[in-house]
Amino acid sequence: MTKKYFSIVTFLVSLAFVIYLYPKLQNPSELQAFVTQWGWISSLVVLFIITLLALFPVVPFALIAGVNTLIFGWFWGFLLSLAGSLIGSSVGFWLARSLGQEWAQPKIEKLGKWAQLIEGNSFSIILISRLIPILPSAAVNYAAGLSLMTYPSFLVASLIGKIPMVIWESWLGHDFWQLAENPSRFLLALLVGTLLFGSASFYFYRSIKHYKDPSL
């Protein structure tokens, strides 16, 4: 019970911080000012904010990743976005596991062959889901935590899938905030993302269809 109480407190405190930070997350200038005022610990502040957004995605991750590139540059901005995203995913996984796995497992088992598909291919499912922009990352984290997937497998699959996604979201977010200066580059980012991650979405869809009907 102590673990569950701690998880509940973590969840509620995180929600309170998100509500406090929400106005600043709407404006890149305000967010930059808020982050940079912390001086040498500003990178830790960014990691904390991204962790919160992994639990409560109240704004698109690409917008925050873009701000990171404006503050810290492309390389360090990318690394901070990736690290924060992985930390947030881990916290979401842990919260779901400690609060809901015991309740969810009997219901998952009732899914029959779908439960076998999920549990037997959890690594591939998590990896591919990280490459599909329309799938909420928070939902993936919580679903993985409710499953029987081990944390190391979840972390490695998330890392592999998030690297190309965070690179693209950093590019997209950076050019969104600089849209007035170079609109064509923003459109190029959208096109590249549609082609690359649209392919991952199609592969995921075809895999599900094949499982339902192997003749396809």
N, C-alpha and C positions, 0 to 999 in steps of 0.2 A: 504493500500500500504506500510505503514511503516514496518509492519510485514514481508511482502514479500521481501522488500529490505534488512531487517536484515537477513532473511533466506538466501538470495543470497550471502550476504557478509560472513556469517558463512560458507556456502558451499565452497566459493572460498578460504577463509583463511585456512580452513581445508585441501583443496587440496594442497595448497602451502606447508603446514607443512608435508604432506605425501610425497611430492616430495623431500623435504629436508631430511627427515628421511629414505627414501627408501634404500640408500646404507647400513645404519647401521642395517636395518631389515634383511639383507641377511646373517649376521654373528653374531652368539650368543655372541662371545667374545666382538665384537665392541658394541653390544647392551648392554651387561652387563656393560661395561666400561662407556658407555654414561649414563646409568641409575644411577649407583652407585656414579658417580661424583657429583650428586645433594644432597648427604647426606640424611638428615632427610626428605627431601621432595621427595625422589626418588619414593615413592609409588604413589604420586600425578602425577609424570611424567609418570609412567606406566599406570595409569588410563587415562591420556590424550592420550597416544599412542594407547591404546586399543580402546578408543572412536573414534579416527581417522580411525583405521582399520575397525571399524564397518561401517563407511561411505564409505571407499575405501579399500576393502579387497585385497590389492596388494600382501599379503603373507598369507598362511594358518594360521588361528587363533591358531591351535594346536602348531605351532612353537613358537609363542609368549607366549602362556600359559606354554609351556615347559621351556622357559627361566625364566618365573616368579617363577617356582618351584626351579630352580637352584639359583636364587638370594634371594628369600624370604622364601624358604622352602615350603613343601607341603601344609600346612594349609593356611598360609597367601598368598602364591602364588595363590592358588585356589580362595580365597576370592577376591583378587585383579582382577583376570581374570573374575570372575563372575560379580563383581561390574562394571568393565569397559565395559564388554559386554552389561550389562543392560543400562548403561548410553549411550553408543553408539547407542543401539537399540532405545532408547527414542529420541535421537537427530534425528536419521533417520526418525522415525515416525513423529516427529514434522516438519521436513523439507518437507516431502511428503505432510503432511496435509496442511501446510501453502502455499506451492507452487503449488500443483497439484490436491487437492481434488475437487475443484470447476470445474476444467476441466475434471477430470476423471469420476465423478459421472454419468453424462448423458450417457457416454459410457458403464459404468458398468450396468446401468439399461437396456440397450439394449440386455444384455446377457440372459434376461428372467429367466428361471429356474436356470441357473448357478449363476445369481446374487442372487437369493433367497437362493441357497445353501451356497454361500459365506457369505452373510450377516446374515443368520440364524444360521450358525455354525462357526462363526469367531473364537470363543474361542478355540474350538476343533481343527480347522485348524491350528491356530498359534501354539498351544501346540504340535501337532503331527509334524508340520514342523520343530520345534526346535530339534526334535529327528531324523531328516533325514540329515545326513552329506552332501549329495550331493546337497541339496537345499541351495543356497547362503543366508546367514543370512541377508545381506543387502537388497536383493530383497524382503525377507519376511517383513522386517521393512517398506520398501517403499510401498509395496502393502497394508499393514495394515493401513498405514497413508492415503492412497487414499480411503480406504473403510469408512464405517460409524461406524466402531468399536470404542468403547470408549477407552480412554487411560488406565484407571484402568484395564479393561479386558485384554488389550494387555500386560500390564506389568505383571499381575499375570500369564497369560498363558506363557509368555516368561520366567518368573522366574522358574515355575515348569518344563518347558521343558529344560531349560538351565542347571539346576543343574546337572543332570546325564551327559549331553553332555560335560560340562566344566570339570567335574571330569575325564571323559575319554580322552578329548583332552589334559588335563594337563599331564596325564599319557603317552599318545602317544607322545606328544612333548618332554617331559623329556627323554623318552627312545630313541627317535630319535637322540637327541643331544648326548646321551650316547651310541649310537649304537655299537661303537667299543668295549665297555666294556661288554655289555650284549645284544647281538643281539636276543637271544631267548625271552627275556622279551618284546622286541619291537614287535616281531612276535605274542606273546601272546596278547598284547594290540590290534593289528590289528584283531586277531581272535575274541576277546571278542566284539569289536566294530562292526564287521561284523554280529555277531549273534544277538546282542541286537538291534542295530539300523537298521539292515536289516529287523528285524521283524516289526519295526515301519514303515519302507518304504512299506513293503508288506501290512500291515494293511491299510495304506493310499491309496494304489493302489486298494485294494479290496473295500474300502469304495466308491471310485469314480466309480468303475465298478458297484457296487450295486445301486448307485444312478441313473446311466444311464440305468440299467436293473435290477429291483428289483427281478427278478426270479433267479439271480445268487447267 
